[in-house]
Amino acid sequence: MPVHSQYLDYEISTDPARLDVTVIHAFLSQTYWSPGVPRAVVERAISGSLCFGLYHQGEQVGFARVVTDRATFAYLADVFVLDAHRGKGLSKWLVQVIVEHPDLQGLRRFLLATRDAHGLYRQFGFTEPGNPKVFMEILRPDVYKQQSSGRD
């Protein structure tokens, strides 16, 4: 069942039917973490994640998704609030709703990656990994350039 929360004249919903993929894709394709991401990739990512839409008067103005097994692990990704709605505490509220979500309680590990929002996430208990040497990755920074090849 979708979770709903209200703050000022904004609301957050986990109802996937409300997500505006056009808004989400437009924003994500311009970010430092997913430049040029194809729409089909965004759609696939949404379908495999617990998504949080932030809405103002019914229009999507923010988003976040959590990749999770809802038992032991979660990865917070693609968090954003559109520029016109920043400076109102909405990012903080969005992260609070996420970390308090019933399906994300009792997890052993909750990860995220950020280049510039450490202060926001620290408020909710996120810290640098205690032992970063245990983490490994396969990083393909140009993967969307290869995938798009004229397709969106």
Backbone torsions as a table, in degrees:
resi	resn	phi	psi	omega
1	MET	NA	132.5	-178.8
2	PRO	-62.7	145.5	175.7
3	VAL	-95.5	138.1	176.7
4	HIS	-126.3	143.5	177.0
5	SER	-145.7	145.5	-179.9
6	GLN	-124.3	146.2	-178.9
7	TYR	-152.6	123.9	-174.3
8	LEU	52.4	-128.0	176.5
9	ASP	-107.0	32.9	178.2
10	TYR	-116.8	159.1	173.4
11	GLU	-142.1	153.6	174.7
12	ILE	-118.1	136.2	178.5
13	SER	-138.1	145.1	173.2
14	THR	-99.4	12.1	178.6
15	ASP	-72.3	111.1	-177.8
16	PRO	-63.2	-24.4	-179.6
17	ALA	-66.9	-21.3	-178.6
18	ARG	-86.1	-15.1	-175.6
19	LEU	-63.6	134.6	176.7
20	ASP	-100.6	93.4	-175.0
21	VAL	-61.3	-29.0	177.9
22	THR	-63.0	-45.6	178.3
23	VAL	-65.0	-46.4	-178.0
24	ILE	-61.5	-49.0	-179.5
25	HIS	-62.9	-43.7	-179.5
26	ALA	-57.2	-43.1	-179.9
27	PHE	-70.4	-52.7	-174.3
28	LEU	-61.8	-33.6	-177.7
29	SER	-69.6	-11.0	179.0
30	GLN	-107.8	1.7	-176.4
31	THR	-83.6	164.8	177.0
32	TYR	-70.3	-24.8	-175.9
33	TRP	-90.9	-14.9	178.6
34	SER	-148.1	49.8	-177.6
35	PRO	-61.4	130.5	177.1
36	GLY	74.9	13.7	-178.9
37	VAL	-58.3	129.3	179.2
38	PRO	-68.1	148.7	179.6
39	ARG	-57.1	-39.5	-179.8
40	ALA	-60.8	-34.5	177.6
41	VAL	-69.0	-42.8	177.4
42	VAL	-60.5	-44.6	179.1
43	GLU	-60.8	-43.0	178.6
44	ARG	-65.5	-40.9	179.0
45	ALA	-62.7	-42.9	178.3
46	ILE	-61.9	-44.2	-175.6
47	SER	-66.1	-23.4	179.9
48	GLY	-101.9	16.1	-174.4
49	SER	-132.5	161.9	168.5
50	LEU	-88.2	112.4	-172.6
51	CYS	-107.2	147.0	179.8
52	PHE	-123.1	114.0	176.2
53	GLY	-98.1	135.9	176.2
54	LEU	-106.3	126.8	-172.5
55	TYR	-128.0	144.2	173.4
56	HIS	-125.9	117.3	-177.9
57	GLN	50.6	42.1	176.3
58	GLY	83.7	-9.3	-179.2
59	GLU	-97.1	138.0	179.4
60	GLN	-72.5	126.6	-179.8
61	VAL	-126.8	-0.4	179.4
62	GLY	-164.3	169.9	-173.4
63	PHE	-164.7	154.1	167.9
64	ALA	-159.0	152.3	175.6
65	ARG	-136.2	151.0	179.7
66	VAL	-124.9	122.9	173.5
67	VAL	-90.0	119.4	-172.0
68	THR	-155.2	154.6	170.0
69	ASP	-95.3	-0.4	178.8
70	ARG	61.5	19.6	-179.8
71	ALA	-135.6	-46.2	-174.0
72	THR	-129.3	-23.1	-168.5
73	PHE	-144.8	146.5	173.1
74	ALA	-149.7	149.9	175.6
75	TYR	-131.9	118.2	-179.8
76	LEU	-86.1	129.4	-175.3
77	ALA	-143.3	161.7	168.9
78	ASP	56.5	39.0	179.8
79	VAL	-79.8	127.1	175.3
80	PHE	-156.6	155.0	169.5
81	VAL	-130.1	130.3	179.8
82	LEU	-59.2	147.1	-174.9
83	ASP	-49.4	-44.0	-176.0
84	ALA	-64.5	-13.0	-176.4
85	HIS	-116.1	9.6	179.6
86	ARG	-80.9	162.8	178.0
87	GLY	83.2	14.2	-179.3
88	LYS	-117.6	9.4	-178.2
89	GLY	80.5	12.5	-175.5
90	LEU	-71.0	-36.9	177.8
91	SER	-62.6	-44.3	179.2
92	LYS	-62.3	-44.5	179.2
93	TRP	-63.5	-42.4	179.3
94	LEU	-60.2	-47.6	179.7
95	VAL	-64.6	-39.2	178.2
96	GLN	-60.6	-46.2	178.6
97	VAL	-60.8	-39.7	179.9
98	ILE	-64.3	-52.8	-175.8
99	VAL	-68.1	-19.5	177.6
100	GLU	-94.4	-2.4	-177.8
101	HIS	-59.3	135.2	-177.2
102	PRO	-56.7	-33.9	-179.2
103	ASP	-76.4	-6.0	-176.8
104	LEU	-114.5	22.5	178.8
105	GLN	-96.8	146.2	176.5
106	GLY	75.9	15.5	179.0
107	LEU	-73.2	144.8	177.3
108	ARG	-76.0	-37.6	-178.1
109	ARG	-140.9	133.1	177.4
110	PHE	-129.2	111.5	-174.6
111	LEU	-110.1	162.9	168.4
112	LEU	-160.4	165.2	173.9
113	ALA	-129.2	134.9	178.2
114	THR	-147.0	146.6	176.2
115	ARG	-95.6	-26.5	-168.8
116	ASP	-143.2	9.2	-176.7
117	ALA	-122.6	32.6	-178.7
118	HIS	-57.5	-40.2	-179.0
119	GLY	-60.8	-40.7	177.9
120	LEU	-61.4	-51.2	-173.5
121	TYR	-72.7	-28.8	177.0
122	ARG	-60.5	-32.6	179.7
123	GLN	-60.9	-18.4	-176.9
124	PHE	-112.9	17.0	174.3
125	GLY	94.9	-2.4	177.5
126	PHE	-73.4	137.5	177.3
127	THR	-137.3	170.5	173.7
128	GLU	-63.7	149.4	179.4
129	PRO	-57.2	135.9	179.8
130	GLY	-64.8	-31.9	179.5
131	ASN	-137.0	79.3	-175.0
132	PRO	-61.6	-18.6	-179.0
133	LYS	-68.3	-16.4	179.3
134	VAL	-82.3	-13.8	-178.9
135	PHE	-91.6	139.2	176.3
136	MET	-132.7	161.0	179.8
137	GLU	-150.7	157.1	164.5
138	ILE	-111.0	117.2	-177.1
139	LEU	-114.9	124.0	178.0
140	ARG	-124.9	81.3	-172.9
141	PRO	-63.9	-21.2	-178.5
142	ASP	-104.8	15.8	-174.9
143	VAL	-60.2	-34.4	-178.5
144	TYR	-72.2	-29.5	175.6
145	LYS	-64.4	-40.3	179.4
146	GLN	-69.4	-39.0	-176.5
147	GLN	-74.5	-36.6	-173.0
148	SER	-70.9	-48.1	-179.3
149	SER	20.9	53.0	178.0
150	GLY	91.2	-7.5	177.5
151	ARG	-100.5	145.5	175.5
152	ASP	-128.1	NA	NA
